[in-house]
């Protein structure tokens, strides 16, 4: 997700233009008396306007850089990123001066806290540090976008290698793709990444945080340590379901590949799960599908192909779901300015993202769409960002965001849960006589779990690794060993080949060089089921939760929009309560959704040596 607001308010790069820096410095020099509540309000108002004005140009430049990766656009992105972060860091330092001011209203206090703690990579005030930080961040992002692996010795780009990992069942070729991508993309980044961590930590300490990780964890309307405890609590709720899924999947992989490739016990080989990072396993559903219950009667990819869907038609279908809930159509500029397919003539960052360019209605998505079920779901996810962005566009600048970053990720996913067989019939993709009977629900649930449940430990460990890096408990020499240690501990996953000490395997995952905090995705997996259950309850659904579709229910849409319109203006428990009736994030809705599958998995795994 990219918003004009977030690009500056949580910018990842650093250096200010002399004019902007000078103006701010003069403002600070003129303040001699103790700050007052009125001073704080004036500071917030002036800062919001400066950031708003700057953010639109910044968003356009970042859009161009992501869609036309050249040395020139890298330089432009580096320059504007430098300006943006120094603005944000200066604003954060100034906001900290109001920490002890009495009589502040709640809105001003919330905005001051957001200014102080809302930067992803803060540059320190040391001369030259902001420029260096920005150059490194731009270099890392571009290196990932240009990354290549190999298949049968031939180069293959990131988008194509990701697709090939999902369909290839040759263990030698899978190992080659996995090893080449991790080595070619990750290893060259290691020294730059370590230096970036060092600089950003200096900036975080200047803002009063122990390190960057502590600063990230402070953005959830609770103390940083409490947030770590919350994620651990949520993981403990859902871990038993993951453990059963892991046990079942490992057994099926052993049946297919034999002991030499996948042993009956221990961790699962990372490249066998249909995804470069073993974060979602749905691509190997054909391998694990249970006999009888596994044939759900249709394949979404085949339905899309049979109905002549292309990238544009897939996006139109996503828009149609939101329209059925009463949301306004996407603006014409969305269709004119979005990137839907990979151009043949240039490098682009293919990783799917949703953009808000002007904080109003210039919303876009950037994807290299392929006609398959996964991208059909991803489109709904990215459009969820866009509709959220548009819903809160009347909020003031610092409230142009989700209630927390997990909310933003969860909205589209909650919509995607409603893509049930009944919905596919409603939109003409599936014939009514092809709707699976109830005895096929295990197949439907297993297919969902292979993505939704399988993702949970990965969604947690990415930031646990970074928290360790930022706090210094994970040193550069241990980057890769600590990464795979966490993957083993949380996922029960191991690399297909031994990794050299100088590797930097975390860098082969976009969000590491892209410096995108990842806890939001873990929270989103939990929240989406809470949102989904709340929508189904509002719609009066009486059947099994996993069969609910609220497509076409404008009452649900109105209640959802009321939450979305709040943006970041209220603490996330307020927003959660507005739609779900509870103030606590909780994994029970996910457990309820998959309850029939959990019972079935326990029976299938009876007598097996589960765990790793």
C-alpha positions as CSV (number, residue, x, y, z in Angstrom):
1,X,0.0,0.0,0.0
2,X,1.3,3.5,-0.9
3,X,-0.5,6.7,0.1
4,X,0.7,10.2,-0.5
5,X,0.4,10.7,3.2
6,X,2.2,7.6,4.2
7,X,5.0,8.2,1.7
8,X,6.1,11.2,3.7
9,X,4.6,10.5,7.2
10,X,6.3,7.1,7.3
11,X,9.0,7.8,4.6
12,X,11.9,5.4,4.3
13,X,14.5,7.8,3.0
14,X,16.3,10.9,3.9
15,X,17.6,14.5,3.1
16,X,15.8,17.9,3.0
17,X,16.0,20.6,0.4
18,X,17.8,23.7,1.8
19,X,14.6,25.8,1.6
20,X,12.4,23.4,3.5
21,X,15.1,22.7,6.1
22,X,15.8,26.4,6.6
23,X,12.2,27.3,7.1
24,X,11.8,24.7,9.8
25,X,15.0,25.7,11.5
26,X,13.9,29.3,11.6
27,X,10.6,28.2,13.2
28,X,12.5,26.3,15.9
29,X,14.9,29.2,16.6
30,X,12.1,31.6,17.1
31,X,10.6,29.5,19.9
32,X,12.1,30.8,23.1
33,X,9.2,30.4,25.6
34,X,8.0,27.2,27.1
35,X,5.6,25.5,24.5
36,X,1.9,25.7,25.1
37,X,-1.1,23.8,23.9
38,X,-1.8,26.6,21.5
39,X,1.7,26.3,20.1
40,X,1.2,22.6,19.7
41,X,-2.0,23.1,17.7
42,X,-0.4,25.6,15.5
43,X,2.7,23.4,14.9
44,X,0.5,20.5,14.0
45,X,-1.6,22.5,11.6
46,X,1.4,24.0,9.8
47,X,3.2,20.7,9.6
48,X,0.2,18.9,8.2
49,X,-0.1,21.4,5.4
50,X,3.6,21.2,4.5
51,X,3.5,17.4,4.5
52,X,0.3,17.3,2.5
53,X,1.7,19.6,-0.2
54,X,4.9,17.8,-0.4
55,X,3.4,14.3,-0.4
56,X,1.6,14.6,-3.7
57,X,4.8,15.3,-5.7
58,X,6.6,12.6,-3.8
59,X,3.9,10.0,-4.5
60,X,4.1,10.8,-8.3
61,X,7.9,10.4,-8.3
62,X,7.8,7.1,-6.4
63,X,5.1,5.9,-8.8
64,X,7.4,6.7,-11.8
65,X,10.4,5.1,-10.1
66,X,8.4,1.8,-9.5
67,X,7.2,1.7,-13.1
68,X,10.3,2.9,-14.9
69,X,13.4,1.7,-13.0
70,X,16.4,3.6,-14.3
71,X,19.3,5.4,-12.9
72,X,17.5,8.7,-13.5
73,X,14.3,7.7,-11.7
74,X,16.4,6.2,-8.9
75,X,18.1,9.5,-8.5
76,X,14.7,11.4,-8.5
77,X,13.3,9.0,-5.9
78,X,16.4,9.3,-3.8
79,X,16.2,13.1,-3.9
80,X,12.5,13.4,-3.0
81,X,12.8,10.6,-0.4
82,X,15.7,12.5,1.2
83,X,13.6,15.7,1.4
84,X,10.6,13.8,2.7
85,X,12.3,12.0,5.5
86,X,14.2,15.1,6.8
87,X,10.8,16.9,6.9
88,X,9.4,14.0,8.8
89,X,12.4,13.7,11.2
90,X,12.5,17.4,11.9
91,X,8.7,17.3,12.6
92,X,9.2,14.3,14.8
93,X,12.0,16.0,16.8
94,X,9.8,19.1,17.1
95,X,6.7,17.1,18.1
96,X,8.7,15.5,21.0
97,X,9.1,19.0,22.5
98,X,5.4,19.0,23.3
99,X,5.5,15.7,25.3
100,X,5.0,17.4,28.6
101,X,2.7,20.2,27.6
102,X,-0.5,20.3,29.7
103,X,-4.0,20.9,28.4
104,X,-3.6,19.3,25.0
105,X,-6.8,18.0,23.4
106,X,-6.9,14.3,22.4
107,X,-6.7,15.0,18.6
108,X,-3.6,17.1,18.9
109,X,-1.9,14.6,21.2
110,X,-2.6,11.8,18.8
111,X,-1.2,13.7,15.9
112,X,1.9,14.6,17.8
113,X,2.4,10.9,18.7
114,X,2.0,10.0,15.1
115,X,4.6,12.6,14.0
116,X,7.1,11.3,16.6
117,X,6.7,7.6,16.0
118,X,5.4,7.2,12.5
119,X,8.7,7.1,10.5
120,X,9.8,3.8,9.2
121,X,13.5,4.6,8.9
122,X,14.4,7.8,10.8
123,X,17.5,9.6,9.6
124,X,19.8,11.1,12.4
125,X,20.7,14.8,12.3
126,X,24.4,13.9,11.7
127,X,25.6,15.7,8.6
128,X,25.5,13.4,5.6
129,X,23.7,10.6,7.4
130,X,20.3,11.3,5.8
131,X,21.7,11.3,2.3
132,X,23.5,8.0,2.9
133,X,20.4,6.4,4.4
134,X,18.3,7.4,1.5
135,X,20.8,6.3,-1.1
136,X,21.0,2.9,0.5
137,X,17.3,2.5,0.8
138,X,16.8,3.4,-2.9
139,X,19.6,1.0,-3.9
140,X,18.1,-1.9,-2.0
141,X,14.6,-1.4,-3.4
142,X,15.9,-1.2,-7.0
143,X,18.2,-4.2,-6.5
144,X,15.2,-6.3,-5.6
145,X,13.2,-5.0,-8.6
146,X,16.0,-6.0,-11.0
147,X,16.5,-9.4,-9.3
148,X,16.9,-12.6,-11.3
149,X,17.0,-16.3,-10.5
150,X,17.6,-19.2,-12.9
151,X,15.6,-22.2,-14.1
152,X,17.6,-24.8,-16.0
153,X,20.5,-22.4,-16.1
154,X,18.5,-19.6,-17.8
155,X,17.7,-16.3,-16.2
156,X,14.2,-15.7,-15.0
157,X,12.8,-12.6,-13.4
158,X,11.0,-12.2,-10.0
159,X,7.4,-12.4,-11.3
160,X,8.1,-15.4,-13.5
161,X,10.1,-17.3,-10.9
162,X,7.4,-16.8,-8.3
163,X,4.8,-18.2,-10.7
164,X,7.1,-21.1,-11.6
165,X,7.6,-22.0,-8.0
166,X,3.8,-22.4,-7.7
167,X,3.4,-24.9,-10.6
168,X,6.7,-26.8,-10.9
169,X,6.9,-30.2,-9.1
170,X,10.5,-31.1,-10.0
171,X,12.5,-31.0,-6.8
172,X,15.8,-30.3,-8.5
173,X,14.4,-27.4,-10.5
174,X,12.6,-26.1,-7.4
175,X,15.9,-26.2,-5.5
176,X,17.7,-24.4,-8.3
177,X,15.1,-21.6,-8.4
178,X,15.1,-21.2,-4.6
179,X,18.9,-21.2,-4.3
180,X,19.6,-18.9,-7.2
181,X,17.0,-16.3,-6.2
182,X,18.2,-16.2,-2.6
183,X,21.8,-16.0,-3.6
184,X,21.5,-13.6,-6.5
185,X,19.1,-11.2,-4.9
186,X,19.9,-11.4,-1.2
187,X,23.6,-11.7,-0.9
188,X,24.7,-8.5,-2.6
189,X,22.5,-6.4,-0.2
190,X,24.0,-7.6,3.1
191,X,26.6,-4.9,3.8
192,X,24.3,-2.1,2.7
193,X,21.5,-3.4,4.8
194,X,23.7,-3.6,7.9
195,X,24.8,0.0,7.4
196,X,21.2,1.1,6.9
197,X,20.3,-0.5,10.2
198,X,23.2,1.4,11.9
199,X,22.1,4.8,10.6
200,X,18.4,4.3,11.2
201,X,19.0,3.2,14.8
202,X,20.9,6.5,15.4
203,X,17.8,8.3,14.2
204,X,15.5,6.3,16.4
205,X,17.6,7.1,19.4
206,X,17.4,10.8,18.7
207,X,13.6,10.5,18.8
208,X,13.7,8.8,22.2
209,X,13.3,5.2,21.1
210,X,15.7,2.4,22.0
211,X,15.9,1.3,18.4
212,X,13.9,1.2,15.2
213,X,12.1,-2.0,16.2
214,X,10.9,-0.4,19.4
215,X,9.7,2.6,17.4
216,X,7.8,0.4,15.0
217,X,6.1,-1.4,17.9
218,X,5.0,1.9,19.5
219,X,2.5,2.6,16.7
220,X,-0.3,0.4,18.0
221,X,-1.9,2.6,20.7
222,X,-0.1,0.6,23.4
223,X,3.5,0.4,24.8
224,X,6.0,-1.3,22.5
225,X,6.5,-4.3,24.8
226,X,2.8,-4.8,25.1
227,X,2.5,-5.1,21.3
228,X,5.0,-7.9,21.2
229,X,3.0,-9.7,23.9
230,X,-0.2,-9.2,21.9
231,X,1.2,-10.9,18.8
232,X,2.5,-13.7,20.9
233,X,-0.9,-14.2,22.4
234,X,-2.6,-14.2,19.1
235,X,-0.1,-16.7,17.7
236,X,-0.7,-19.0,20.7
237,X,-4.4,-19.0,19.9
238,X,-3.9,-20.2,16.3
239,X,-0.7,-22.3,16.6
240,X,-2.5,-25.6,17.2
241,X,-4.3,-25.2,13.9
242,X,-1.1,-24.5,12.1
243,X,0.7,-27.5,13.7
244,X,-2.0,-29.8,12.5
245,X,-1.8,-28.3,9.0
246,X,2.0,-28.7,8.9
247,X,1.8,-32.3,10.0
248,X,-0.8,-33.2,7.3
249,X,1.1,-31.3,4.6
250,X,4.5,-32.9,5.4
251,X,2.9,-36.3,5.2
252,X,1.5,-35.6,1.7
253,X,4.8,-34.2,0.5
254,X,6.5,-37.3,1.8
255,X,4.0,-39.5,-0.2
256,X,4.8,-37.6,-3.4
257,X,8.5,-37.1,-3.2
258,X,9.8,-39.9,-0.9
259,X,12.1,-39.8,2.1
260,X,15.1,-38.5,0.2
261,X,13.4,-35.3,-0.8
262,X,10.9,-34.9,2.1
263,X,11.4,-37.1,5.2
264,X,8.4,-38.2,7.2
265,X,9.6,-36.3,10.3
266,X,11.3,-33.0,10.9
267,X,10.9,-29.7,9.0
268,X,9.4,-29.3,5.6
269,X,11.8,-28.5,2.7
270,X,11.1,-24.8,1.9
271,X,11.0,-25.0,-1.9
272,X,8.3,-27.8,-2.0
273,X,5.5,-25.6,-0.7
274,X,4.6,-23.7,-3.9
275,X,6.0,-20.3,-2.8
276,X,9.5,-18.9,-2.8
277,X,9.3,-18.0,0.9
278,X,7.0,-20.9,2.0
279,X,4.7,-18.2,3.3
280,X,1.5,-19.5,1.5
281,X,1.0,-23.1,0.4
282,X,-2.1,-22.9,-1.7
283,X,-0.3,-23.5,-5.0
284,X,0.4,-27.2,-3.9
285,X,-3.2,-27.9,-3.1
286,X,-3.2,-30.5,-5.9
287,X,-0.5,-32.4,-3.9
288,X,-2.3,-32.4,-0.6
289,X,-5.9,-32.6,-1.7
290,X,-7.7,-35.3,0.3
291,X,-9.1,-38.2,-1.8
292,X,-12.8,-37.7,-2.3
293,X,-13.1,-34.5,-0.2
294,X,-10.3,-32.9,-2.2
295,X,-12.1,-32.3,-5.4
296,X,-14.1,-29.2,-4.7
297,X,-15.6,-29.3,-8.2
298,X,-13.9,-26.3,-9.7
299,X,-10.7,-24.5,-10.0
300,X,-10.8,-20.7,-9.9
301,X,-8.0,-20.3,-12.4
302,X,-9.7,-22.6,-14.9
303,X,-13.0,-20.7,-14.4
304,X,-11.3,-17.4,-15.2
305,X,-9.6,-18.8,-18.3
306,X,-12.8,-20.5,-19.5
307,X,-14.7,-17.2,-19.1
308,X,-12.1,-15.2,-21.1
309,X,-11.0,-13.1,-18.1
310,X,-8.0,-10.9,-18.7
311,X,-6.3,-8.6,-16.3
312,X,-8.8,-5.8,-16.8
313,X,-11.8,-8.0,-16.4
314,X,-10.4,-9.4,-13.2
315,X,-10.0,-5.9,-11.8
316,X,-13.6,-5.0,-12.9
317,X,-14.8,-8.1,-11.0
318,X,-13.1,-6.8,-7.9
319,X,-14.7,-3.4,-8.3
320,X,-18.0,-5.1,-8.8
321,X,-17.9,-6.7,-5.3
322,X,-17.4,-3.3,-3.6
323,X,-20.0,-1.8,-5.8
324,X,-22.5,-4.5,-4.7
325,X,-22.0,-3.2,-1.1
326,X,-22.9,0.3,-2.1
327,X,-19.5,1.8,-2.7
328,X,-19.1,4.3,-5.5
329,X,-17.4,3.1,-8.7
330,X,-13.6,3.6,-9.0
331,X,-12.7,6.9,-10.7
332,X,-11.9,7.0,-14.4
333,X,-8.3,7.9,-13.6
334,X,-7.9,4.6,-11.8
335,X,-8.3,2.8,-15.1
336,X,-6.2,5.2,-17.0
337,X,-3.2,5.4,-14.6
338,X,-2.9,2.0,-12.9
339,X,-0.5,-0.7,-14.1
340,X,-2.2,-4.0,-14.6
341,X,0.3,-6.1,-16.6
342,X,4.1,-6.3,-16.9
343,X,5.4,-4.1,-19.7
344,X,7.6,-5.9,-22.2
345,X,10.0,-3.0,-22.7
346,X,11.2,-2.1,-19.2
347,X,11.9,-3.2,-15.6
348,X,9.1,-2.5,-13.1
349,X,8.6,-3.5,-9.4
350,X,6.0,-6.2,-10.0
351,X,5.1,-6.6,-6.3
352,X,1.4,-5.8,-6.0
353,X,0.6,-2.5,-4.3
354,X,-2.2,0.1,-4.0
355,X,-1.5,3.8,-4.3
356,X,-3.2,7.0,-3.3
357,X,-1.4,9.7,-5.2
358,X,-3.2,12.9,-4.2
359,X,-4.9,12.1,-0.8
360,X,-8.2,12.6,-2.6
361,X,-9.3,10.3,-5.5
362,X,-6.3,9.6,-7.6
363,X,-6.1,6.0,-6.5
364,X,-4.3,3.2,-8.5
365,X,-3.0,-0.3,-8.2
366,X,0.3,-1.6,-9.6
367,X,0.4,-5.3,-10.5
368,X,1.8,-7.6,-13.0
369,X,-1.5,-9.5,-13.2
370,X,-1.6,-13.1,-14.3
371,X,-4.9,-14.9,-15.0
372,X,-5.0,-17.1,-12.0
373,X,-7.0,-17.5,-8.7
374,X,-4.2,-16.1,-6.6
375,X,-4.1,-12.8,-8.5
376,X,-7.9,-12.7,-8.5
377,X,-7.7,-12.7,-4.7
378,X,-4.8,-10.2,-4.6
379,X,-6.8,-7.8,-6.7
380,X,-9.6,-7.8,-4.1
381,X,-7.0,-7.2,-1.4
382,X,-5.3,-4.3,-3.2
383,X,-8.7,-2.7,-4.0
384,X,-9.5,-3.0,-0.3
385,X,-6.6,-0.5,0.2
386,X,-8.0,1.8,-2.5
387,X,-11.5,1.8,-1.1
388,X,-10.2,2.4,2.4
389,X,-8.0,5.3,1.1
390,X,-11.0,6.9,-0.6
391,X,-13.3,6.4,2.4
392,X,-11.0,8.4,4.8
393,X,-10.0,11.1,2.3
394,X,-11.9,13.8,4.2
395,X,-9.8,13.3,7.3
396,X,-6.9,15.7,8.1
397,X,-3.5,14.7,6.7
398,X,-2.1,12.8,9.7
399,X,-5.3,10.7,9.9
400,X,-5.1,9.6,6.3
401,X,-4.4,6.0,7.2
402,X,-5.9,2.9,8.7
403,X,-6.8,2.6,12.3
404,X,-3.7,0.5,12.5
405,X,-1.7,-1.0,9.6
406,X,-3.3,-4.4,10.1
407,X,-6.7,-2.9,9.4
408,X,-5.6,-1.7,6.0
409,X,-4.3,-5.2,5.0
410,X,-7.4,-6.9,6.4
411,X,-10.2,-5.1,4.5
412,X,-9.6,-6.6,1.1
413,X,-8.9,-10.0,2.6
414,X,-12.2,-10.0,4.4
415,X,-13.9,-9.3,1.1
416,X,-12.0,-12.1,-0.5
417,X,-13.2,-14.6,2.1
418,X,-16.7,-13.9,0.7
419,X,-15.6,-15.3,-2.7
420,X,-17.5,-18.5,-2.0
421,X,-18.9,-20.9,-4.5
422,X,-22.3,-19.2,-4.1
423,X,-20.6,-15.9,-5.0
424,X,-18.9,-17.3,-8.1
425,X,-22.4,-18.4,-9.2
426,X,-23.8,-14.9,-8.7
427,X,-21.2,-13.3,-10.9
428,X,-21.4,-16.0,-13.6
429,X,-18.1,-17.7,-13.2
430,X,-19.5,-21.0,-11.9
431,X,-22.6,-23.0,-12.9
432,X,-25.1,-23.6,-10.1
433,X,-24.9,-27.3,-10.6
434,X,-21.1,-27.2,-9.9
435,X,-21.5,-25.8,-6.4
436,X,-19.8,-28.3,-4.1
437,X,-22.0,-30.2,-1.7
438,X,-21.4,-29.9,2.0
439,X,-19.2,-33.0,2.0
440,X,-16.7,-31.1,-0.1
441,X,-16.3,-28.4,2.5
442,X,-13.1,-30.0,3.8
443,X,-11.5,-29.4,0.4
444,X,-12.6,-25.8,0.4
445,X,-11.4,-25.2,3.9
446,X,-8.1,-26.9,3.3
447,X,-7.5,-24.8,0.2
448,X,-8.1,-21.7,2.3
449,X,-6.0,-22.8,5.2
450,X,-3.0,-23.5,2.9
451,X,-2.8,-19.8,2.4
452,X,-4.5,-18.2,5.4
453,X,-3.3,-20.5,8.2
454,X,0.1,-21.4,6.6
455,X,1.0,-17.7,6.5
456,X,0.6,-17.0,10.2
457,X,4.1,-17.9,11.5
458,X,5.8,-16.3,8.6
459,X,3.8,-13.1,9.1
460,X,5.1,-13.1,12.7
461,X,8.7,-14.0,12.2
462,X,9.7,-11.4,9.6
463,X,9.5,-8.6,12.1
464,X,10.7,-10.7,14.9
465,X,13.9,-11.1,12.9
466,X,14.0,-7.3,12.3
467,X,13.3,-6.5,15.9
468,X,16.4,-8.6,16.8
469,X,18.5,-7.0,14.1
470,X,17.5,-3.5,15.2
471,X,18.1,-4.2,18.9
472,X,21.5,-5.8,18.2
473,X,20.7,-9.4,19.3
474,X,21.1,-10.5,15.7
475,X,24.4,-9.3,14.2
476,X,25.3,-9.1,10.5
477,X,27.3,-12.4,10.6
478,X,24.2,-14.1,12.0
479,X,21.6,-12.5,9.7
480,X,20.9,-15.7,7.6
481,X,21.3,-18.2,10.4
482,X,18.9,-16.3,12.6
483,X,16.5,-16.0,9.7
484,X,16.4,-19.7,9.1
485,X,16.4,-20.4,12.9
486,X,13.2,-18.4,13.2
487,X,11.7,-20.1,10.1
488,X,12.5,-23.5,11.7
489,X,11.1,-22.5,15.1
490,X,7.9,-20.9,13.9
491,X,7.2,-22.5,10.5
492,X,8.9,-25.9,10.8
493,X,10.6,-25.0,7.5
494,X,14.2,-25.6,6.4
495,X,16.2,-24.5,3.2
496,X,16.7,-27.1,0.5
497,X,20.4,-26.6,0.5
498,X,23.0,-25.5,3.1
499,X,23.4,-21.7,3.2
500,X,26.8,-20.0,3.2
501,X,27.7,-17.8,6.2
502,X,27.9,-14.7,3.9
503,X,24.4,-15.2,2.5
504,X,21.6,-12.7,3.1
505,X,18.5,-14.8,2.6
506,X,16.1,-12.3,4.3
507,X,17.0,-9.8,1.5
508,X,15.3,-12.2,-1.0
509,X,11.9,-11.2,0.5
510,X,10.7,-7.9,-0.9
511,X,9.6,-6.4,2.4
512,X,13.1,-6.6,3.8
513,X,15.0,-4.4,1.3
514,X,11.7,-2.5,0.8
515,X,11.6,-1.7,4.5
516,X,8.0,-2.4,4.9
517,X,7.0,-3.4,8.5
518,X,5.4,-6.9,8.3
519,X,3.5,-7.3,11.5
520,X,0.5,-5.7,9.7
521,X,0.2,-8.8,7.6
522,X,0.0,-11.1,10.6
523,X,-2.6,-8.8,12.3
524,X,-4.5,-8.7,9.0
525,X,-4.9,-12.5,9.0
526,X,-6.5,-12.3,12.4
527,X,-8.5,-9.2,11.7
528,X,-9.9,-10.3,8.4
529,X,-11.8,-13.1,10.1
530,X,-13.1,-10.8,12.8
531,X,-14.3,-8.4,10.0
532,X,-15.7,-11.3,8.0
533,X,-17.7,-12.7,10.9
534,X,-19.0,-9.3,11.8
535,X,-20.1,-8.8,8.2
536,X,-21.8,-12.2,8.2
537,X,-23.5,-11.5,11.5
538,X,-24.7,-8.1,10.2
539,X,-26.1,-9.9,7.0
540,X,-28.0,-12.4,9.2
541,X,-26.0,-15.4,7.9
542,X,-27.2,-18.6,9.6
543,X,-25.1,-21.3,7.9
544,X,-21.5,-22.4,8.4
545,X,-19.3,-19.4,8.7
546,X,-17.0,-20.5,5.8
547,X,-20.0,-20.5,3.4
548,X,-21.1,-17.0,4.1
549,X,-21.0,-14.4,1.3
550,X,-22.2,-10.8,1.9
551,X,-22.0,-9.9,-1.7
552,X,-24.8,-7.4,-2.6
553,X,-25.6,-6.5,1.1
554,X,-25.5,-2.7,1.2
555,X,-26.3,-2.7,5.0
556,X,-22.9,-4.4,5.5
557,X,-21.3,-1.9,3.2
558,X,-22.7,1.0,5.1
559,X,-21.5,-0.3,8.4
560,X,-18.1,-1.1,6.9
561,X,-17.8,2.3,5.4
562,X,-18.5,4.0,8.7
563,X,-15.4,2.3,10.1
564,X,-13.3,3.0,7.1
565,X,-14.2,6.7,7.2
566,X,-12.6,7.0,10.6
567,X,-9.2,6.5,9.2
568,X,-6.6,6.9,11.9
569,X,-8.5,9.5,13.8
570,X,-9.3,7.2,16.7
571,X,-7.4,4.4,18.5
572,X,-7.8,1.1,16.7
573,X,-10.0,-0.4,19.5
574,X,-12.6,2.3,18.7
575,X,-12.6,1.5,15.0
576,X,-12.7,-2.3,15.7
577,X,-15.6,-1.9,18.1
578,X,-17.6,0.3,15.5
579,X,-17.7,-2.7,13.1
580,X,-17.3,-5.8,15.2
581,X,-18.6,-4.8,18.6
582,X,-15.4,-5.8,20.4
583,X,-12.3,-3.8,21.3
584,X,-9.9,-6.8,21.3
585,X,-8.1,-8.4,18.5
586,X,-8.8,-12.1,18.8
587,X,-8.2,-15.3,16.9
588,X,-11.4,-17.0,17.8
589,X,-13.2,-16.0,14.5
590,X,-10.5,-17.7,12.5
591,X,-10.7,-20.8,14.8
592,X,-14.5,-20.9,14.2
593,X,-14.1,-20.6,10.5
594,X,-11.7,-23.6,10.3
595,X,-13.3,-25.7,13.1
596,X,-14.5,-28.4,10.7
597,X,-11.1,-28.6,9.2
598,X,-9.4,-28.8,12.5
599,X,-11.5,-31.8,13.5
600,X,-10.7,-33.5,10.2
601,X,-7.0,-32.8,10.4
602,X,-6.7,-34.3,13.9
603,X,-8.3,-37.5,12.6
604,X,-6.1,-37.6,9.5
605,X,-3.0,-37.0,11.7
606,X,-3.9,-39.7,14.3
607,X,-0.8,-41.8,15.1
608,X,1.6,-39.5,13.2
609,X,4.7,-37.9,14.7
610,X,3.6,-34.3,14.4
611,X,5.9,-31.4,15.2
612,X,9.5,-30.9,14.1
